[in-house]
Amino acid sequence: MRCFHSKNTRPHWRYRRLGLAGVCCFLLLPPSGCTKTEQIELPCDDVVCGAHAQCAIIYQYTLCVCDTGFKADADDQCLPIPDPCREVDCGGHGQCAVDGLQQARCLCDPGYEAIGLTCREITEPCPDSNCSDLGICRMHDDQAQCHCDNHTVAHGPDQCAKDVSYGLCRTDGWCWQNPLPTSFDARAIWVAEPEDVWVVGATAPNRWLTGQRILHWDGQTWQTEGLPSNAVLNAIWGNHAKSLWVAGHSAGQGKIFRRQDGVFQEVAGDYPEEIFGIWGSSEDNIWLVGGQRHGDSSILHFNGQEVEIWPIEGRGVLTDVWGWSEDNVWALGNRWDGTDVTMIWHFDGTQWELIRSIEDLQLNALWACANDHIWAVGDKYYSRELAIYHWDRQGGMNEIEFQTGIKGSLHDIFGTNCADIWALGESHESESGGLLMHYNGRIWQQVSPSDRRLPTMQSGSVTQSGAMWMAGGNALVRRPSADAKLEIMSGGQNGLEAFRQIWARAPDDVWAAGQVPWHFDGKSWAATDPAQLRCAPGDTGTGSWLLAGTENELWAFLPGRKPNYRRKTDVLMFDGQDWQCTDSISDRLVVDTQATSATDIWILLFQTDRPIILHYDGKFWVGKPGPAIEPNDDSWRLQVQSDQQIWVYSSNSWNPWLWDGQQWTETVNQFDDKYFWIEDMWGKPDGGLWATGRTVRDGTVIGFVARWQEDCDPEKQESLQCWSLTLVEDARALHSIWGSGPEDLWAAGTTTDDLGIILHFDGDAWSISAASVERDLRAITGFGPEHLWVVGDHQTILYRQRP
C-alpha cells in the first residue's frame, strides 16, 4: 500500500529510509535514517487506489486504506481477511465463534465439550483407567481418552503425568514460574546430584505456603514436601541411598525428622531448644548440634537405634558439625554468657574436647577437605570483617589473613577438594548484597558471579562434577557445571528488577519486560544478554523495556537518556533469531506501545508540549499529535480500540482523552472523588472498554474497575461520563487488566497489606482468583482463554492453565 503526503498547497518532501523499501511518511517528526528524494505535491484527487481501497485524509496525510474486511498483502493489494471459522463445523454439535485473539473456538451444544475445533459427547468415565489420578477419563468413539488436570500432560490415551514446564503451584491453580515465593526462607541445602536437590527452611505466617518447609528439585521443577510437625528447619544431611535427615525447632523444642521410603517421620525425643547442624558418616552414625540460648550447648548422636544426648560444658549454642571420619568430627558455636567467644570442639572417637576459644569472633560453619585439614568461616564481631580459619595437625587452628579487610560475614563453607573450596554469606560493603569467596589451593579471592548483585546466601553445596547450588533467604542460585555461569533461579529481593509488562505469542513463546527482555520457551525463563541490546557503544538506557509483539517479530523500546541528557528511546526488533537496532526515533521518549498485528502497531511518544501518537502499518510510521496535556508528565499511557477510538490516560489523574477520528475530547470526572487514578485500560472494538486503578474512599486507598457504557445518555456520552464503577475493597490498587473477551477478564494488583491479588470477571461479576500472592503484581496477559501469565516485583512470574 502506497502512502502519500497530505493534500496541501505547499510542497512536501518525499523521504526514503536507507536500506528499506517504501516511503517514510513523516511530517511532524524528523525522519531518522531517511534521505530526501524529491519535492512532491499530491492531493487526494490525484491518488488512484487499487480494488477494495479508498484514498483517505487522516490528519494531514493522504493514503490508501483497505475497505472493512480487507487487508493489504505484501504487494499492497487489498485482499479479503480470511474467516477463522471457515470450514470449522465443530463436529456438527456446536457453533464456531471468533475469540478476542481472532482465533476460531467451538461453542459446544449441551452434553458436548470442545476438543480442539470439534465437539465431542461427554460420556461416563472409563471403566479401566483413572488417568494416574491426575485427570478424568472419558470414552470417545469407544476409545479411552484422558482429560488431564491443570499442570499435567497426557502420556498416551489413558495416563497423565506432571507437567514439568511449571514451577511450584498454589492451591488456587496459579504456579510460580520465576522465582520461588518470597515467603520461603531457605536456611540449608543438600545436593545428592544436580537433579536431586533439597532445600529446607521456614515460611512466613499467614501466607499460602505456610506449613511447607521442604523444597525438592528434580531437575526440571520444584515440589514441596510436608512434615508431620509444623517445624522451622535449620539443617539437612543425606546420603545417596535417598535417606534424609532434617532438624530444627518448633514451639521452643528441638525437632528431628528422618525420610525413608519417600516419607518424613519425626524422630521423637526430648531435645534442646534448637538444632542447627547435622552431619553423618553413615546411617548408624549421625551427629546433631544445637543448644539453648540461655542454657548449655548440646551434641546429639544417633547410633542406629536411638538418639543420645552428649552434654558439654559451656553455655551457648553450637551452630555446625562436620567430620571426616567416625573418629574425626568437629563442631563449633558461640557462647551466650555475655562474651563474644567462639568455641571449637573435636571428637576423637571417644570423647569431645574443647580445642580453642577465640574472642571477638563468631564462626558459623565448618568443613573438612581432608582428614587433617579443617576450615571454619564467620566474621569478627566488632570490626565486621569476614573471618576464615584453618586447622591442620602441625600448626593447629590459625586465622587466614587477607591483604585488605573485607567487610562481611560468611555463613557456610563447602568444596570438592582442598584446592577447590567455596565460602558464601553476605557483604557489609554494599547494600544487602551476597558474598562469594573461592580458594584455589593457594589464596582466597572474592568472586563476582555476574553483572547482577548476588543475593545473601546461607548454605551451599557443590558436586564433584562442578554443579553448585546455593540458598539463603528467598534466594536459590545454581551453577549447572564447572564452566557455566551462576544462575539466580530465585533471587529474592536483592538486586532484582520488577516486571512491568508481559506479552504472549504462544504458550511456549512469552516475553516479559524488565531491565532486559526475558523469554519463556515452554520450559524456563531466561534474560536477554544485555550486550545484544545496545544501539551504540556506551549508549545504555535506564528503566524497564516496553514490548510490542506481532505475529512474526517483537519490538522492544528502552526509554533512557543520551549522554547530553536528552530524552531518547532505543528501538530494537527481534526477528526470532537476532536483535537489530533500528534507532528510528532515538530523539523521542516512548512511554507506551500497543500492537495487534504486524501491520497495526501504535506508539505514544512523550515530549514537553504534547504527546505524539505513531502508527505503523507494516511499512510506514504515520504520526498525529496527541491531546494538549500537562507538560513534563511522562506517565501517560495509550489504549487503541480502533483508529477512530484512541484513549490517552495518565496514572496521575482521572482525565482520559478520547480521539474520535476528528478531535480530542477530555473526560469530565463524573465521580465525587478528587483522587482517582487510572493505571491500565483494556478493550476491543466489539468487546467494550475497561479501566483499572485506584481511588480514595474515607481516607483509604482502594482499587477499582471501571467499565465504559456504550449505550449511556447522549449528554453523558458527549462529556465522556459513561463510566460505571466497581470498588474492590480487598485491593489497594489494580495495576493491569486483560481479557480474552468481554465475558472473560482478568485484573492484577496489590492488596491492602501489600500482597498480590488477581481478579476474574465472568460476564456477571468480579471474584478473587488468587489472594495473598507474595509480591505486588504489575501486569497480566494471556494466550486465548486457557493460558494466563502475571508478572510483578522482584521478577515474579505466575502462570495458570485453565481446562
ABEGO torsion letter per residue (X at the ends): XBBBBBBBABBBBBBBBBGBBEBBBBAABBBBGBBBABBBBBBAAABBBBBGBBBBBBGGBBBBBBBBGBBBBAAGBBBBBBBAABGBAGGGAEBBBBBAAGBBBBBBBBGBBBBEABBBBBBBBBAABAGGGAEBBBBBGGBBBBBBBBGBBBBEAABBBBBAABBBBBAAGBBBAOBBBAABBBABBBBABAABBBBBEBBBBGBAABGBABBBBAGABBBBBBBABBBBBABBBBBAAGBBBBBBBBGGBBBBBBBBGGBBBBBBEBBBABBABBBBABAABBBBBBEBAABBBBBBBBAGABBBBBBBBEBEBBABBBBABAABBBBBBBBAAGBBBBBBBBBAGABBBBABBBBGBBBABBBBABAABBBBBEBBAAAGBBBBBBBBAAAEBBBBBBABBBBEBBABBBEABAABBBBBEBBAABBGBBBBBBBAGABBBBBBABABBBBBBABBBBBAAGBBBBBEEABBBBBABAABBBBBABAEABGBBBBABBBBABAABBBBBBABBBBBAGABBBBBBAAAABABBGBBBBEBBBBBBBAABBBBBBBBBBAAGBBBBBBBBBAGABBBBAGAAAABBBABBBBABAABBBBBBBBAABBBBBBBAGABBBBBBBBBBBBGBAABBBBBABAABBBBBBAABBBBBBBAGABBBBBBBABABABBBBABBBBBAAAEBBBBEBBBBGGBBBBBBBBBBAABBAAAAAAGAABBBBBBAABABBABBBBABAABBBBBBBBAAGBBBBBBBAGABBBBABBGBABBBABBBBBEAABBBBBBBGGBBBBBBBX
